[in-house]
Amino acid sequence: MATVAVSERSDRAARRTRLFGTALVATLLTTGLDLPWSLTGIGFGVVVVYAGVRVLADVAALRRDGHSAPGRVGVIVGIGLTGVMLLVLLGQLALYPLVAGQQRCLAGALTHQDQKQCRLDYERRLQDLLRPFGASASPA
């Protein structure tokens, strides 16, 4: 009976690990896309966090039962990386018009000087946006 429960728990952990890995790769790939497509990474990121927490719970249960359950550190690192990417994506969502305008400008920039001008325009617009809040943005 205990062998069946361990086998089921192990199979469930393997399925969740595959979901975790697939969603992590999807998050990484979609984050590099232009707006609005990069925002799909938010949904994938939520799946990563959910599946990662469930995998960690399964790994902890398997370890409590005295079985080998490697991969805990990798899952924790994946959840942390996803957390950082989610913060970036949520920032892009909050500043959507500003970020989309910069991406359009950079897409049409032919020279380094054009790219520099796009960055300067973006920083100026960001400063103007943050000024009412008493904050200042440092140049990237």
NORWO-V520847 format. One line per field, one symbol per residue. ss: DSSP state (H for helix, E for strand, L for the rest). psi: psi as a letter, one per 30 degrees, with the letter a starting at -180 (. if undefined). Layout:
ss: ???
psi: ???
This chain:
ss: LHHHHHHHHHHHHHHHHHHHHHHHHHHHHHHLLLLLHHHHHHHHHHHHHHHHHHHHHHHHHHHHLLLLLLLHHHHHHHHHHHHHHHHHHHHHHHLHHHHHHHHHHHHHLLLHHHHHHHHHHHHHHHHHHHHLLLLLLLLL
psi: eeeeeeeeeeeeeeeeeeeeeeeeeeeeefffllkfeffffeeeeeeeeeeeeeeeeeeeeeeefglkilfeeeeeeeeeeeeeeeeeeeeeeeheeeeeeeeeeeefkfleeeeeeeeeeeeeeeeeefeffglkkkk.
